[in-house]
Amino acid sequence: MLSPNDKKLEKLDPFYRPSMSKQKTSAEIISEARNALRTVRTQRPFTPREDQRKLFGPASSRTPENRPPSSFSLHASSFESSDTRPISSARLSPLELRPKALASPAPAEDPCLSFPKPPVDAAKMRRISSARARLFRAASQGALLPDRTLPPAEPKKTVESKETVVKGDPMVKINRIYLTESNAMGHLKSHPLQLTYDGGFSEIQEQEMFKGTTSLPSHLRSGGEQGKRCSRASSYSSSSDVSRLEARAVSKANLQEKDTEIEVDEVFWNTRIVPILHELEKEENIETICAACTQLHHALAEGNMLGNKFKRRSILLKTLYKLVDIGSDLLSLKLAKLILALKVSRKNLLNVCKLIFKISRSEKNDSLIENDSILESLLEVLRNEDLHANTEAFLYCMGAIKFISGNPGFLDEMISKGAVEILVNLIKQINENTRKCGTCLPNSGHLLVQMTATLRNLVDSPPARSKLLSISALPQLCTVMGQYMADKDVCTNIARIFSKLTSYHDCCAALANCSRCYALFLKVINKYQKKQDLVVRIVFILGNLTAKNHQAREQFSKEKESIPTLLSLFHTFYKLDLCAEEQAGGAQQPKVQRSRAPAEDVLIKLTRVLANLAIHPGIGPALATNPHAVGLLLTTLEYKSIEDCEELVINTTATINNLSYYQVKNSVIQDKKLYIAELLIKLLVSNNMDGILEAVRVFGNLSQDHDICDFIVQKNVHKFMIALLDAKHQDICFSACGVLLNLTVDKNKRVILKEGGGIKKLVDCLRHFGPTDWQLACLVCKTLWNFSENITNASSCFGDEDTNTLLVLLPSFLDEELALDGSFDQDLKNYHKLQWETEFKPVAQQLLNRIQSHHTFLEPLPIPSF
């Protein structure tokens, strides 16, 4: 008579049958995930490396006439000299009267210098100091300035050409040094210079800067630029101009400090800068010029002359522009770095970015770029210049950075210099401007292609991925994809970024939390359904998102037309793949030589998504009852062999396995179970162990049905399952044991375990895998329990050897101290303990009790005495 516990165990559910009547333990949930529902892995789509460095690769959707060129000519004449002075926002008033030429007894002086006539308005004349009034009057009459000290004047306003205003005595500028008129004439007596008045202030220009020294080109001389220009006269048309200038006045003490700095700059220019420029004018050899450029850069930095505020910047830039025509990549990089340090703008900024882009197109120049640290200069352009005013310059600047990022040796430097933050900030600017304007800005798509391609290269680095997560870059990329849906190149690059990122758990979780991404990906699939290179990556991303995130599966399934979209895509690429095979004429290539077809790759990723979605209890049953979905899966198994397409066949079988888990009404899987079993026999007899494993798993679910059990016995599939117990592979033994367990539910089929040594192989599995896999040990005990239901004698049921083995193994496995004495970490030890307590221990204890109660123990014979 059976005990109550024995009777309870008599009604154990068949293998894989879900029990919905009670709350599942964590061990049961883990067990079911292992037994029936599995996610599927696949490789990330391969992106071939482009042979040539271009703004847009050969796979670009842009036609040559609709994209900026990657090849162009660039010469010194391409640069503008107008950029050499800072742009002033002040609008100058036209001169009221044509100025007369200044009479001068010195014929060698420049005859183009002239002065305006004095204003005719008496009120204006009264506002000007008496000294300045005399100067205007003398200039209008053509008289020379008398060589005597001017009388002191009342404090008035003095205006410098760069809008510097000083209150006090009228100022005279001598050798770029500002002096009061009362102190200037003593200096004039020993310096044969010409005195001119420019607007409201006095400026003395030199006749000869390098008199008595080595002759240099005029544009290198001090004051050369001013000496070639006519004197300028400023006319202030209203009192509001005067008020504006008064508001910007500075103290006389500050101006005197500035005078001292200018004097130091003058000496520094003549002693440090001019000799280097003289060397550059010689153009002797590349090495000398490169060394001079490096020396010039250091000297300008030392003299605080970099930037766009230095007056003689034009002299430097003109000299540097001329050297571009030499055509040396090494020299051009040094020139570009120096020109960028001088903060050029507009066309010149564009040309210098083009210059660097042109050099970076050659991979052999990567070492030159690394040695000159040009990357930092390029990032400075992106960080400080205005995006909308310099879109084309940004395009070529980003193109160069994209080429550099393709070299893994630059990744650490780029990330450390803030490349990730700079790019994401630019993307935010573009998103915000597009949102405000309601449409995509001109040329922004070209720029985004370069930026997203650069990010695609950067995300290979763990620090870059961390930065992207910390600054919430993934939602910004989703916004770009939504706004630039019509730009396939932008969408493809962002898909490549996401396909890399979602291969990592933290990044995958971050994207899964971006709820709008699912609708976005479906929209991309619908728009570009036949664009394999884009679609395959979107589907790969969806596979990653739904692999381990239950919420992601649910969110995706709730999107409108989500499942129909996937099935429509499946049908499209199934047809494309079928046509490709028909065009090949059925010629089978050797597996080593056969390359994966593009359509086939999409199908592999699609079946993975379907397999992952089927894990969700709300999606799996719906797919199992969907004739279109099941029909596509079965058709794939029909026309694909595991020898030709291993991954597609295995993924398809895994999807069928997940769907076969659900015992629901109107299940297409259940309706076609016998046909599915026929298809699976092809996998069982193959030489592919992964394919065999997937087929056995499906049989494990289907064998809950009586018809399938009959099919297994009729086709001798059970013998194959018994043979697999010798595989010494835990997962294979686990799945095969599950099929045998379901067969033993039928009393008439229990005898099959004695065929081929089934009992012995089950006991061997218990011995080998029990201490490390309590789930497998539990399955073995359940199978033996079903088999021994009508036991009368343990030895006759199991055999003497196997009975004795079980009587030794089961007590040792039931000893908690011995059973759980393994070298595991604490988490794994807790998991094993949970499995042991909830799954193995109850079944093993009842099996041991049954064997002991039906086993005859022979008493040992007494030792004879002599």
Stockholm file with secondary structure:
# STOCKHOLM 1.0

chainA/1-866         MLSPNDKKLEKLDPFYRPSMSKQKTSAEIISEARNALRTVRTQRPFTPREDQRKLFGPASSRTPENRPPSSFSLHASSFESSDTRPISSARLSPLELRPKALASPAPAEDPCLSFPKPPVDAAKMRRISSARARLFRAASQGALLPDRTLPPAEPKKTVESKETVVKGDPMVKINRIYLTESNAMGHLKSHPLQLTYDGGFSEIQEQEMFKGTTSLPSHLRSGGEQGKRCSRASSYSSSSDVSRLEARAVSKANLQEKDTEIEVDEVFWNTRIVPILHELEKEENIETICAACTQLHHALAEGNMLGNKFKRRSILLKTLYKLVDIGSDLLSLKLAKLILALKVSRKNLLNVCKLIFKISRSEKNDSLIENDSILESLLEVLRNEDLHANTEAFLYCMGAIKFISGNPGFLDEMISKGAVEILVNLIKQINENTRKCGTCLPNSGHLLVQMTATLRNLVDSPPARSKLLSISALPQLCTVMGQYMADKDVCTNIARIFSKLTSYHDCCAALANCSRCYALFLKVINKYQKKQDLVVRIVFILGNLTAKNHQAREQFSKEKESIPTLLSLFHTFYKLDLCAEEQAGGAQQPKVQRSRAPAEDVLIKLTRVLANLAIHPGIGPALATNPHAVGLLLTTLEYKSIEDCEELVINTTATINNLSYYQVKNSVIQDKKLYIAELLIKLLVSNNMDGILEAVRVFGNLSQDHDICDFIVQKNVHKFMIALLDAKHQDICFSACGVLLNLTVDKNKRVILKEGGGIKKLVDCLRHFGPTDWQLACLVCKTLWNFSENITNASSCFGDEDTNTLLVLLPSFLDEELALDGSFDQDLKNYHKLQWETEFKPVAQQLLNRIQSHHTFLEPLPIPSF
#=GR chainA/1-866 SS CCCHHHHHHHTCCCTTCCCCSSCCCHHHHHHHHHHTCCCCCCCCCCCCCCSSCCSSCTTCSSCGGGSCCSCCCCCGGGSCSGGGSCCCCCCCCCCSSCCEECCCSCTTSCTTCEECCCCSCHHHHHTSCHHHHHHHHHHHTTCCCCSSCCCCCCCEEEECTTSCEEEESCEEEETTEEEEHHHHHHHHHTSCCEEEEETTEEEEECSCSSTTSCCCCGGGSTTHHHHTSCCCCCCCCSHHHHHHHHHTEECHHHHHHHHHHHHHHHHHIIIIIHHHHHHHHHCCCHHHHHHHHHHHHHHHHHTTCCSSCCTTHHHHHHHHHHHGGGCCHHHHHHHHHHHHHTTCCHHHHHHHHHHHHHHHTSGGGHHHHHHHTHHHHHHHHHHHSCTTTTHHHHHHHHHHHHHHHTSGGGHHHHHHTTHHHHHHHHHHHHHHHHHHHSSCCTTHHHHHHHHHHHHHHHTTSHHHHHHHHHTTHHHHHHHHHHHTTTCHHHHHHHHHHHHHHTTSHHHHHHHHTCTTHHHHHHHHHHHTTTCHHHHHHHHHHHHHHTTSCHHHHHHHHHSTTHHHHHHHHHHHHHHHHHHHHHHTTTCCCCTTTCCCCHHHHHHHHHHHHHHHHTTSTTTHHHHHTCHHHHHHHHHHHHHCCTTTCHHHHHHHHHHHHHHHTCCCTTCHHHHTHHHHHHHHHHHHTSSCHHHHHHHHHHHHHHTTSHHHHHHHHHTTHHHHHHHHGGGCCHHHHHHHHHHHHHHTTSGGGGGGGGTTTHHHHHHHHHHHHTTTCHHHHHHHHHHHHHHTTTCSCHHHHHCHHHHHHHHHHHHHHHCHHHHTCCCCCHHHHHHHHHHIIIIIHHHHHHHHHHHHHTCCCCCCCCCCCC
#=GC SS_cons         CCCHHHHHHHTCCCTTCCCCSSCCCHHHHHHHHHHTCCCCCCCCCCCCCCSSCCSSCTTCSSCGGGSCCSCCCCCGGGSCSGGGSCCCCCCCCCCSSCCEECCCSCTTSCTTCEECCCCSCHHHHHTSCHHHHHHHHHHHTTCCCCSSCCCCCCCEEEECTTSCEEEESCEEEETTEEEEHHHHHHHHHTSCCEEEEETTEEEEECSCSSTTSCCCCGGGSTTHHHHTSCCCCCCCCSHHHHHHHHHTEECHHHHHHHHHHHHHHHHHIIIIIHHHHHHHHHCCCHHHHHHHHHHHHHHHHHTTCCSSCCTTHHHHHHHHHHHGGGCCHHHHHHHHHHHHHTTCCHHHHHHHHHHHHHHHTSGGGHHHHHHHTHHHHHHHHHHHSCTTTTHHHHHHHHHHHHHHHTSGGGHHHHHHTTHHHHHHHHHHHHHHHHHHHSSCCTTHHHHHHHHHHHHHHHTTSHHHHHHHHHTTHHHHHHHHHHHTTTCHHHHHHHHHHHHHHTTSHHHHHHHHTCTTHHHHHHHHHHHTTTCHHHHHHHHHHHHHHTTSCHHHHHHHHHSTTHHHHHHHHHHHHHHHHHHHHHHTTTCCCCTTTCCCCHHHHHHHHHHHHHHHHTTSTTTHHHHHTCHHHHHHHHHHHHHCCTTTCHHHHHHHHHHHHHHHTCCCTTCHHHHTHHHHHHHHHHHHTSSCHHHHHHHHHHHHHHTTSHHHHHHHHHTTHHHHHHHHGGGCCHHHHHHHHHHHHHHTTSGGGGGGGGTTTHHHHHHHHHHHHTTTCHHHHHHHHHHHHHHTTTCSCHHHHHCHHHHHHHHHHHHHHHCHHHHTCCCCCHHHHHHHHHHIIIIIHHHHHHHHHHHHHTCCCCCCCCCCCC
//
